[in-house]
Amino acid sequence: MLRFFARTDKSPIAQWWWTVDRWLVASVVILIGLGYLMAFAASPAVAQHIGKPIYYFANKQLVFLTLALGVFLAVSMLSPRLVRYLALVSFIAALVGVVATLFIGTSAKGASRWLMIAGVSVQPSEILKPAFVVVTAQLFAYHKTRFDGYALICAFALLVLCCVLLAGQPDIGQLTLMGLVWMCMYFLAGGSLRLLSVLGVLGIVAGGYLYATQPHVTSRVDRFITPSSGDTYQVDKAMDAIKSGGIVGVGPGDGRVKSILPDAHSDYVFAVAAEEGGLLIGSFIICVFAAIVLRALTRLKTEREHWIQLAAAGLTCLFGLQAIINLAVNLNLMPSKGMTLPFISYGGSSLLASALTMGMLVALSRRRSHSQMMARPISGVTLQAQFGGRA
């Protein structure tokens, strides 16, 4: 990587440059760059379809991506202590926002997930996810290092609270994602496999209940299992777009299927990328996401603070699982979930949430001095590293 600052430079930006994982930052910037390109490739057809100027969504997305880049860089410069405070404040604010959506939220496609604030549509559940991960990581760390049983109860209570609120919107995709991330973090925190098994069974039972009682869940699952049972137009067109791209794609801006693909700029933006860039661009996007996840987890091997390990691992799981769900839906490997592809799909709330997620992850993965990295005894217990380090 290029060197812009001398090691003797003590300015905050210089200190950030020499302590940050620059490969991780570069990977995020690449995704943001791809988001810029896809804003122009996927959104004009959607804008024309609803009678808006051709670059209506593209111009808005450029503003969102610029803000997301600023949020990502600003949050990545925070100390772990400030990341923890930011997560707590964000969690409380997002939780209040999610509750508000149940009463004064804006409805779309049978769900009430958005609030209109100063003329801008905001989805609080997007911000709730990364904040929930960091707050829960702190509770798991208390449980592990202080033998605090109440911390585990509180972590589980937060999960139940968030799931109940998300089910009320309803937003089954976000609910599922948060549940999976919680279980991953609990496992990494050394949780009981027996309890994890019980939670897994409860999750299956809850899924069955939602399938039986929520018509839109029933419809999506049935159409995935038996395509002839309902309308599969959106998935079929996404697959047509991917197939028509071939190896090298039809070329930037020359996609044809995208003009008749619903949500081409948001949930199915990967299909547009695969149509115009082919297998090469599609594989490149997948590799960038995989590289971010692997790089972040590798970086945690030398971390000594247990809560930082859990928080960073949870944020990585959140980012990676969301990408996997979106890609699986585009490739018709799972029922439609309405999940965005981080930094690439259209949507201000999603972009800012992705920026917050990766900003906190980069901040927590920064190198710190030996004195900062030393584990501190808490109630006679020394923090133990869970990813290969030693306290």
C-alpha positions as CSV (number, residue, x, y, z in Angstrom):
1,M,0.0,0.0,0.0
2,L,1.1,3.6,-0.6
3,R,2.6,5.6,2.2
4,F,1.1,9.1,2.6
5,F,2.4,9.9,6.1
6,A,5.7,9.6,8.0
7,R,5.8,7.3,11.0
8,T,6.8,10.2,13.1
9,D,3.7,12.2,12.2
10,K,1.5,12.3,15.3
11,S,-1.6,13.8,13.7
12,P,-4.9,11.8,14.2
13,I,-5.1,11.0,10.5
14,A,-1.5,9.8,10.4
15,Q,-2.0,7.7,13.5
16,W,-5.1,6.2,11.9
17,W,-3.1,5.4,8.7
18,W,-0.4,3.5,10.5
19,T,-2.7,1.5,12.7
20,V,-5.6,0.7,10.4
21,D,-5.8,-2.5,8.2
22,R,-5.3,-0.7,4.9
23,W,-6.2,-3.8,2.9
24,L,-9.6,-4.0,4.7
25,V,-10.2,-0.3,4.1
26,A,-9.2,-0.7,0.4
27,S,-11.7,-3.6,0.0
28,V,-14.5,-1.5,1.4
29,V,-13.6,1.4,-0.9
30,I,-13.7,-1.0,-3.8
31,L,-17.3,-2.0,-2.8
32,I,-18.3,1.6,-2.6
33,G,-16.8,2.2,-6.0
34,L,-18.8,-0.8,-7.4
35,G,-21.8,0.8,-5.8
36,Y,-21.2,4.0,-7.8
37,L,-21.0,2.0,-11.0
38,M,-24.1,-0.1,-10.3
39,A,-26.1,3.1,-9.4
40,F,-25.8,4.2,-13.0
41,A,-26.2,0.7,-14.5
42,A,-29.2,-0.6,-12.6
43,S,-31.3,2.4,-11.6
44,P,-32.2,4.3,-14.8
45,A,-34.6,1.6,-16.0
46,V,-36.4,1.6,-12.6
47,A,-36.6,5.4,-12.7
48,Q,-38.1,5.4,-16.1
49,H,-40.6,2.7,-15.2
50,I,-42.1,4.9,-12.4
51,G,-41.9,8.1,-14.4
52,K,-38.9,9.7,-12.7
53,P,-35.9,11.4,-14.5
54,I,-33.5,8.8,-15.8
55,Y,-30.8,9.4,-13.2
56,Y,-33.2,10.0,-10.3
57,F,-32.1,7.0,-8.3
58,A,-28.5,7.2,-9.5
59,N,-28.1,10.8,-8.2
60,K,-29.6,10.0,-4.9
61,Q,-27.4,6.9,-4.6
62,L,-24.3,9.0,-5.2
63,V,-25.3,11.2,-2.3
64,F,-25.9,8.2,-0.1
65,L,-22.6,6.6,-1.1
66,T,-20.7,9.8,-0.4
67,L,-22.2,10.0,3.0
68,A,-21.5,6.3,3.6
69,L,-17.9,6.8,2.8
70,G,-17.6,9.7,5.2
71,V,-19.4,7.7,8.0
72,F,-17.1,4.7,7.4
73,L,-13.9,6.8,7.6
74,A,-15.0,8.8,10.6
75,V,-16.2,5.8,12.6
76,S,-13.0,3.8,11.7
77,M,-11.0,6.5,13.5
78,L,-12.7,6.0,16.9
79,S,-11.2,4.2,19.8
80,P,-12.8,1.0,21.1
81,R,-14.3,2.8,24.0
82,L,-16.0,5.4,21.7
83,V,-17.2,2.6,19.5
84,R,-18.9,1.0,22.5
85,Y,-20.6,4.3,23.4
86,L,-21.6,5.0,19.8
87,A,-23.1,1.5,19.6
88,L,-25.1,2.0,22.8
89,V,-26.5,5.3,21.7
90,S,-27.3,4.0,18.2
91,F,-29.0,0.9,19.7
92,I,-31.3,3.0,22.0
93,A,-32.1,5.4,19.1
94,A,-32.7,2.6,16.6
95,L,-34.8,0.7,19.1
96,V,-37.1,3.7,19.7
97,G,-37.3,4.1,15.9
98,V,-38.3,0.5,15.4
99,V,-41.1,0.9,18.0
100,A,-42.2,4.1,16.3
101,T,-42.6,2.3,13.0
102,L,-45.3,0.1,14.5
103,F,-47.4,3.2,15.2
104,I,-46.5,5.9,12.7
105,G,-44.4,4.0,10.2
106,T,-44.7,4.3,6.4
107,S,-46.1,1.1,4.9
108,A,-44.9,-0.5,1.7
109,K,-45.6,-4.0,0.3
110,G,-47.5,-4.9,3.5
111,A,-44.7,-4.0,5.9
112,S,-44.3,-0.9,8.1
113,R,-40.5,-0.5,8.4
114,W,-39.8,3.1,7.6
115,L,-40.1,6.5,9.2
116,M,-40.4,9.8,7.4
117,I,-38.0,12.3,9.1
118,A,-37.7,15.7,7.5
119,G,-38.9,14.3,4.2
120,V,-36.4,11.5,4.2
121,S,-37.4,7.8,4.6
122,V,-35.4,6.1,7.3
123,Q,-35.3,2.4,8.2
124,P,-34.3,2.1,11.9
125,S,-33.9,-1.7,11.8
126,E,-30.8,-1.2,9.5
127,I,-29.0,0.8,12.2
128,L,-30.3,-1.5,14.9
129,K,-28.3,-4.5,13.6
130,P,-24.6,-3.3,14.0
131,A,-25.5,-1.5,17.3
132,F,-27.1,-4.7,18.6
133,V,-24.0,-6.7,17.8
134,V,-21.6,-4.5,19.7
135,V,-23.9,-4.2,22.7
136,T,-24.5,-7.9,22.8
137,A,-20.8,-8.6,22.5
138,Q,-20.2,-6.5,25.6
139,L,-22.8,-8.5,27.5
140,F,-21.3,-11.8,26.4
141,A,-17.8,-10.6,27.5
142,Y,-19.2,-9.7,31.0
143,H,-20.7,-13.2,31.2
144,K,-17.5,-14.9,30.2
145,T,-15.0,-12.9,32.2
146,R,-17.0,-11.8,35.3
147,F,-19.1,-15.0,35.5
148,D,-22.1,-12.6,35.3
149,G,-25.2,-14.7,34.7
150,Y,-27.4,-11.6,34.4
151,A,-25.4,-10.4,31.4
152,L,-26.3,-13.6,29.5
153,I,-29.9,-13.2,30.4
154,C,-29.8,-9.6,29.3
155,A,-28.2,-10.6,26.0
156,F,-31.0,-13.1,25.4
157,A,-33.6,-10.6,26.4
158,L,-32.3,-8.1,23.9
159,L,-32.5,-10.7,21.2
160,V,-36.1,-11.6,22.1
161,L,-37.1,-7.9,22.2
162,C,-35.6,-7.1,18.8
163,C,-37.1,-10.2,17.2
164,V,-40.6,-9.4,18.6
165,L,-40.4,-5.8,17.3
166,L,-39.1,-6.9,13.9
167,A,-41.8,-9.6,13.7
168,G,-44.4,-6.9,14.3
169,Q,-43.3,-4.8,11.3
170,P,-43.0,-7.6,9.9
171,D,-39.3,-8.0,8.7
172,I,-38.6,-11.7,8.8
173,G,-35.3,-11.3,6.9
174,Q,-33.7,-9.0,9.4
175,L,-35.1,-11.1,12.3
176,T,-33.5,-14.2,10.9
177,L,-30.2,-12.4,10.3
178,M,-30.0,-11.0,13.8
179,G,-30.9,-14.4,15.3
180,L,-28.1,-16.2,13.3
181,V,-25.5,-13.5,14.3
182,W,-26.5,-13.8,17.9
183,M,-26.0,-17.6,17.8
184,C,-22.6,-17.2,16.1
185,M,-21.5,-14.7,18.8
186,Y,-22.7,-17.0,21.6
187,F,-20.8,-19.9,20.1
188,L,-17.6,-17.8,19.8
189,A,-18.1,-16.7,23.4
190,G,-17.9,-20.3,24.6
191,G,-21.6,-20.8,25.0
192,S,-23.2,-24.1,25.8
193,L,-23.7,-26.3,22.8
194,R,-26.8,-27.8,24.5
195,L,-28.3,-24.3,24.8
196,L,-27.4,-23.6,21.2
197,S,-29.1,-26.8,20.1
198,V,-32.2,-25.8,22.0
199,L,-32.2,-22.3,20.4
200,G,-31.8,-23.9,17.0
201,V,-34.9,-26.1,17.6
202,L,-36.8,-23.0,18.8
203,G,-35.7,-21.2,15.7
204,I,-37.1,-24.0,13.5
205,V,-40.3,-24.0,15.5
206,A,-40.6,-20.3,15.1
207,G,-40.0,-20.6,11.4
208,G,-42.8,-23.2,11.2
209,Y,-45.1,-20.9,13.1
210,L,-44.3,-18.0,10.8
211,Y,-44.8,-20.2,7.7
212,A,-48.2,-21.2,9.0
213,T,-49.4,-17.8,10.1
214,Q,-47.8,-15.3,7.8
215,P,-49.2,-15.4,4.3
216,H,-46.3,-13.7,2.7
217,V,-43.8,-16.1,4.3
218,T,-46.0,-19.1,3.2
219,S,-46.1,-17.7,-0.4
220,R,-42.4,-17.1,-0.7
221,V,-41.4,-20.6,0.7
222,D,-44.0,-22.3,-1.5
223,R,-42.9,-20.6,-4.6
224,F,-39.3,-21.5,-3.9
225,I,-40.1,-25.1,-3.3
226,T,-42.7,-25.4,-6.0
227,P,-42.3,-22.7,-8.6
228,S,-45.5,-23.6,-10.3
229,S,-47.5,-22.8,-7.2
230,G,-47.3,-19.0,-7.7
231,D,-45.7,-16.1,-9.5
232,T,-42.0,-16.4,-9.8
233,Y,-41.5,-13.6,-12.4
234,Q,-38.9,-11.7,-10.3
235,V,-36.7,-14.7,-9.6
236,D,-37.0,-16.0,-13.2
237,K,-35.9,-12.6,-14.7
238,A,-33.0,-12.4,-12.2
239,M,-31.8,-15.9,-13.4
240,D,-32.4,-14.8,-17.1
241,A,-30.1,-11.8,-16.4
242,I,-27.4,-13.9,-14.9
243,K,-27.5,-16.5,-17.7
244,S,-27.5,-13.8,-20.4
245,G,-24.3,-12.3,-19.0
246,G,-22.2,-15.4,-19.8
247,I,-18.5,-15.2,-19.1
248,V,-17.7,-11.6,-19.9
249,G,-21.2,-10.0,-19.9
250,V,-23.0,-7.9,-22.5
251,G,-21.2,-4.7,-21.6
252,P,-21.7,-1.7,-19.3
253,G,-25.2,-0.2,-19.8
254,D,-26.1,-2.8,-22.5
255,G,-28.2,-5.1,-20.2
256,R,-31.7,-5.8,-21.5
257,V,-33.2,-8.0,-18.8
258,K,-32.7,-5.3,-16.1
259,S,-35.3,-3.1,-17.8
260,I,-38.0,-5.6,-16.9
261,L,-36.5,-6.9,-13.6
262,P,-38.4,-5.6,-10.5
263,D,-36.1,-4.1,-7.8
264,A,-33.1,-4.3,-10.2
265,H,-31.5,-1.4,-8.3
266,S,-31.9,-2.9,-4.8
267,D,-32.5,-6.5,-4.0
268,Y,-31.5,-7.9,-7.4
269,V,-28.6,-5.6,-8.2
270,F,-26.2,-8.5,-8.4
271,A,-28.2,-10.0,-11.3
272,V,-27.7,-6.7,-13.2
273,A,-24.0,-6.8,-12.4
274,A,-23.8,-10.4,-13.6
275,E,-25.7,-9.5,-16.8
276,E,-23.5,-6.6,-17.8
277,G,-20.2,-7.9,-16.4
278,G,-20.7,-11.7,-16.7
279,L,-19.1,-14.4,-14.6
280,L,-15.9,-12.2,-14.3
281,I,-17.6,-9.3,-12.5
282,G,-20.0,-11.5,-10.5
283,S,-17.1,-13.6,-9.2
284,F,-15.1,-10.5,-8.5
285,I,-17.9,-9.1,-6.3
286,I,-18.2,-12.4,-4.4
287,C,-14.4,-12.5,-3.9
288,V,-14.3,-9.0,-2.5
289,F,-16.9,-9.9,0.1
290,A,-15.1,-13.1,0.9
291,A,-11.8,-11.2,1.2
292,I,-13.3,-8.8,3.7
293,V,-14.6,-11.5,5.9
294,L,-11.4,-13.6,5.9
295,R,-9.2,-10.6,6.4
296,A,-11.3,-9.4,9.3
297,L,-11.3,-12.8,11.1
298,T,-7.6,-13.2,10.5
299,R,-6.9,-9.8,12.0
300,L,-8.6,-10.9,15.2
301,K,-6.1,-13.6,15.9
302,T,-3.8,-11.2,17.7
303,E,-6.6,-9.3,19.6
304,R,-6.4,-9.7,23.4
305,E,-9.6,-7.9,24.5
306,H,-12.4,-10.5,24.6
307,W,-15.3,-8.1,24.0
308,I,-13.4,-6.6,21.0
309,Q,-13.0,-10.1,19.6
310,L,-16.7,-10.8,20.0
311,A,-17.8,-7.5,18.6
312,A,-15.5,-7.6,15.6
313,A,-16.4,-11.2,14.9
314,G,-20.1,-10.4,15.2
315,L,-19.9,-7.4,12.9
316,T,-18.0,-9.6,10.4
317,C,-20.7,-12.3,10.6
318,L,-23.4,-9.7,10.2
319,F,-21.7,-8.3,7.1
320,G,-20.9,-11.7,5.6
321,L,-24.3,-13.3,6.2
322,Q,-26.2,-10.4,4.8
323,A,-24.1,-10.6,1.6
324,I,-24.6,-14.4,1.5
325,I,-28.4,-14.1,1.9
326,N,-28.7,-11.5,-0.9
327,L,-26.5,-13.5,-3.3
328,A,-28.3,-16.7,-2.5
329,V,-31.7,-15.0,-3.3
330,N,-30.3,-13.7,-6.6
331,L,-29.0,-17.2,-7.5
332,N,-32.3,-18.8,-6.5
333,L,-30.7,-20.8,-3.7
334,M,-33.2,-19.6,-1.1
335,P,-36.6,-17.9,-0.8
336,S,-36.7,-14.2,-1.4
337,K,-35.8,-12.2,1.7
338,G,-35.7,-8.6,0.7
339,M,-32.1,-8.2,1.9
340,T,-29.8,-5.6,0.3
341,L,-26.2,-6.3,-0.9
342,P,-24.0,-4.1,1.4
343,F,-22.6,-1.0,-0.3
344,I,-24.0,-2.0,-3.7
345,S,-27.8,-2.1,-3.4
346,Y,-29.8,1.1,-3.5
347,G,-30.9,2.5,-0.2
348,G,-29.7,5.3,2.1
349,S,-30.4,3.4,5.4
350,S,-28.8,0.3,4.2
351,L,-25.7,2.1,3.0
352,L,-25.3,4.1,6.2
353,A,-25.8,0.9,8.2
354,S,-23.1,-0.9,6.2
355,A,-20.8,2.0,6.6
356,L,-21.4,2.0,10.4
357,T,-20.8,-1.8,10.5
358,M,-17.5,-1.7,8.6
359,G,-16.4,1.5,10.3
360,M,-16.8,-0.1,13.7
361,L,-15.1,-3.3,12.5
362,V,-12.1,-1.4,11.1
363,A,-11.9,0.7,14.3
364,L,-11.9,-2.4,16.5
365,S,-9.3,-4.2,14.3
366,R,-6.8,-1.3,14.4
367,R,-3.4,-2.1,15.9
368,R,-2.9,-0.7,19.4
369,S,0.2,-0.3,21.5
370,H,1.3,-3.1,23.8
371,S,0.0,-1.4,26.9
372,Q,-3.4,-0.9,25.2
373,M,-3.6,-4.6,24.1
374,M,-2.6,-6.0,27.5
375,A,-5.6,-7.8,29.1
376,R,-6.7,-6.3,32.3
377,P,-7.7,-8.4,35.3
378,I,-11.4,-8.2,36.1
379,S,-12.5,-9.6,39.4
380,G,-9.4,-11.9,39.4
381,V,-10.1,-13.2,35.9
382,T,-7.7,-12.4,33.1
383,L,-9.2,-11.9,29.7
384,Q,-8.4,-14.8,27.5
385,A,-8.1,-14.5,23.7
386,Q,-10.5,-16.8,21.8
387,F,-8.8,-16.6,18.4
388,G,-5.3,-17.8,19.1
389,G,-3.9,-15.0,21.3
390,R,-2.9,-15.2,24.9
391,A,-3.8,-12.9,27.8
